[in-house]
Amino acid sequence: MTLTQPSRTGARVERLPLARFTTLGVGGEAEVWFVSDHDQLAEAMEAPYRILGGGSNLVIADEGVPERVIRLTGPFAETDLTPDPGLSDGETVVTGWVGGGVPLPGLIRRLQKLGLSNLEGTVGIPAQVGGAVWMNAGTRYGETFDGLHTLEIVTPGSRRQVTPDDLDWGYRASGIPRNHIVARVRLKLRRSTPEEVQARMEFADSARKGQPKMKTPGCAFKNPGGVSAGRLIDEAGLKGTRVGNAMIAPEHANFIVNLGGANSADVHALLGIIRERVGVPLELEYELWPEEG
């Protein structure tokens, strides 16, 4: 760990290996800015930057990235689930602000205890709220945009609030440009009971039982045209294929796992093998740092 010059707004800035912030456990060093208010966020965005949330769905190069890497902390990682009396009614709860740095799994557990529904389809996704919104993370049983009312989006020159109707969102996409940061959101939820929400969570989670338990970014490719990418990779005979210490998971062919000590080059090699062997074009679900091409 290397300490760098303190920022003028009080943000903590350190040069750190990014592997520690990712679910794959791969990635070189970068200058990491831990920001806890809008002034610190504005300063962090004065130079080229990237935003790093829960670190799932992400493969970072072994040499790291030259840009600043922003992490949302403090109030940006806090949750206010108090119903807004002006927007909530007998069936619907619109909450206070939920920070983009809030871990999604913990939020889902809190909503279950309160008997609030709409986001249980995202159970088990190891993301932070901002990242889950940015890619509209989800499963076959629901996605992040199912539970959104308002989004606060920050760019280097602006801060604005939008609704889902303002965005061209869809399957694994929010319509939010890459350099925009989801600082916080307000949720739109349906009143239910803790028992009913728990039952739906268990049903959604049951579909994940066959997924690998080792370090992984999640699903590698989007399903093309409604066909399972995992099935296509499996039919190509690629389950268990290994390059270095990365492997196409035997449990589910659309997952690449880190067996211990894998690097980014190993993962990229496996992605290339899959694309070469599968007979249809596949679009990455992973985000790559730096990007392809």
Solvent accessible surface area in square Angstrom, and as a share of the most:
residue,aa,sasa,rsa
1,M,154,0.69
2,T,81,0.47
3,L,126,0.63
4,T,45,0.26
5,Q,153,0.68
6,P,101,0.64
7,S,15,0.09
8,R,175,0.64
9,T,47,0.27
10,G,55,0.53
11,A,4,0.03
12,R,126,0.46
13,V,10,0.06
14,E,10,0.04
15,R,97,0.35
16,L,4,0.02
17,P,44,0.28
18,L,0,0.00
19,A,28,0.21
20,R,144,0.53
21,F,32,0.13
22,T,15,0.09
23,T,38,0.22
24,L,1,0.00
25,G,22,0.21
26,V,5,0.03
27,G,13,0.13
28,G,11,0.11
29,E,81,0.36
30,A,0,0.00
31,E,50,0.22
32,V,0,0.00
33,W,12,0.04
34,F,23,0.09
35,V,0,0.00
36,S,31,0.20
37,D,60,0.31
38,H,43,0.19
39,D,98,0.51
40,Q,18,0.08
41,L,1,0.00
42,A,54,0.42
43,E,11,0.05
44,A,0,0.00
45,M,6,0.03
46,E,108,0.49
47,A,33,0.25
48,P,101,0.64
49,Y,33,0.13
50,R,30,0.11
51,I,57,0.29
52,L,4,0.02
53,G,16,0.16
54,G,26,0.25
55,G,4,0.04
56,S,23,0.15
57,N,22,0.11
58,L,8,0.04
59,V,1,0.00
60,I,0,0.00
61,A,12,0.09
62,D,65,0.34
63,E,137,0.62
64,G,4,0.03
65,V,6,0.04
66,P,130,0.82
67,E,39,0.18
68,R,54,0.20
69,V,0,0.00
70,I,0,0.00
71,R,42,0.15
72,L,13,0.06
73,T,45,0.26
74,G,33,0.31
75,P,86,0.54
76,F,8,0.03
77,A,40,0.31
78,E,104,0.46
79,T,32,0.18
80,D,64,0.33
81,L,15,0.07
82,T,90,0.52
83,P,61,0.38
84,D,32,0.17
85,P,126,0.79
86,G,68,0.65
87,L,82,0.41
88,S,21,0.14
89,D,85,0.44
90,G,62,0.60
91,E,120,0.54
92,T,29,0.17
93,V,1,0.01
94,V,3,0.01
95,T,0,0.00
96,G,12,0.11
97,W,57,0.20
98,V,0,0.00
99,G,3,0.02
100,G,2,0.02
101,G,3,0.03
102,V,8,0.05
103,P,77,0.48
104,L,3,0.01
105,P,41,0.26
106,G,20,0.19
107,L,2,0.01
108,I,4,0.02
109,R,138,0.50
110,R,115,0.42
111,L,3,0.01
112,Q,29,0.13
113,K,147,0.62
114,L,102,0.51
115,G,1,0.01
116,L,15,0.07
117,S,3,0.02
118,N,47,0.24
119,L,4,0.02
120,E,15,0.07
121,G,6,0.06
122,T,1,0.01
123,V,20,0.12
124,G,25,0.24
125,I,27,0.14
126,P,68,0.43
127,A,11,0.08
128,Q,24,0.11
129,V,4,0.03
130,G,9,0.09
131,G,33,0.32
132,A,0,0.00
133,V,0,0.00
134,W,68,0.24
135,M,29,0.13
136,N,0,0.00
137,A,4,0.03
138,G,11,0.10
139,T,35,0.20
140,R,193,0.70
141,Y,84,0.32
142,G,15,0.15
143,E,40,0.18
144,T,4,0.03
145,F,9,0.04
146,D,65,0.34
147,G,0,0.00
148,L,11,0.05
149,H,45,0.20
150,T,14,0.08
151,L,0,0.00
152,E,1,0.01
153,I,1,0.00
154,V,10,0.06
155,T,21,0.12
156,P,77,0.49
157,G,76,0.73
158,S,53,0.35
159,R,134,0.49
160,R,107,0.39
161,Q,108,0.48
162,V,8,0.05
163,T,54,0.31
164,P,19,0.12
165,D,137,0.71
166,D,93,0.48
167,L,25,0.12
168,D,129,0.67
169,W,94,0.33
170,G,25,0.24
171,Y,105,0.40
172,R,35,0.13
173,A,42,0.33
174,S,2,0.01
175,G,43,0.41
176,I,10,0.05
177,P,66,0.41
178,R,125,0.46
179,N,77,0.39
180,H,29,0.13
181,I,2,0.01
182,V,6,0.03
183,A,0,0.00
184,R,62,0.23
185,V,0,0.00
186,R,45,0.16
187,L,2,0.01
188,K,92,0.39
189,L,1,0.01
190,R,98,0.36
191,R,103,0.38
192,S,27,0.17
193,T,54,0.32
194,P,49,0.31
195,E,127,0.57
196,E,86,0.39
197,V,2,0.01
198,Q,65,0.29
199,A,58,0.45
200,R,83,0.30
201,M,18,0.08
202,E,101,0.45
203,F,128,0.53
204,A,3,0.02
205,D,36,0.19
206,S,57,0.37
207,A,40,0.31
208,R,67,0.25
209,K,139,0.59
210,G,45,0.43
211,Q,41,0.18
212,P,11,0.07
213,K,166,0.70
214,M,78,0.35
215,K,118,0.50
216,T,22,0.13
217,P,5,0.03
218,G,19,0.18
219,C,41,0.25
220,A,0,0.00
221,F,2,0.01
222,K,39,0.17
223,N,66,0.34
224,P,36,0.23
225,G,84,0.81
226,G,76,0.73
227,V,54,0.31
228,S,49,0.32
229,A,0,0.00
230,G,7,0.07
231,R,136,0.50
232,L,32,0.16
233,I,0,0.00
234,D,59,0.31
235,E,121,0.54
236,A,23,0.18
237,G,57,0.55
238,L,2,0.01
239,K,82,0.35
240,G,32,0.31
241,T,37,0.21
242,R,138,0.50
243,V,41,0.23
244,G,46,0.45
245,N,49,0.25
246,A,0,0.00
247,M,28,0.12
248,I,0,0.00
249,A,0,0.00
250,P,67,0.42
251,E,87,0.39
252,H,58,0.26
253,A,2,0.02
254,N,4,0.02
255,F,10,0.04
256,I,0,0.00
257,V,0,0.00
258,N,11,0.05
259,L,60,0.30
260,G,47,0.45
261,G,66,0.63
262,A,10,0.08
263,N,61,0.31
264,S,4,0.03
265,A,64,0.49
266,D,18,0.09
267,V,0,0.00
268,H,72,0.32
269,A,40,0.31
270,L,0,0.00
271,L,4,0.02
272,G,37,0.35
273,I,53,0.27
274,I,1,0.00
275,R,90,0.33
276,E,144,0.65
277,R,128,0.47
278,V,12,0.07
279,G,81,0.78
280,V,65,0.37
281,P,123,0.78
282,L,16,0.08
283,E,108,0.48
284,L,23,0.12
285,E,25,0.11
286,Y,10,0.04
287,E,41,0.18
288,L,9,0.04
289,W,9,0.03
290,P,67,0.42
291,E,75,0.34
292,E,95,0.42
293,G,129,1.24
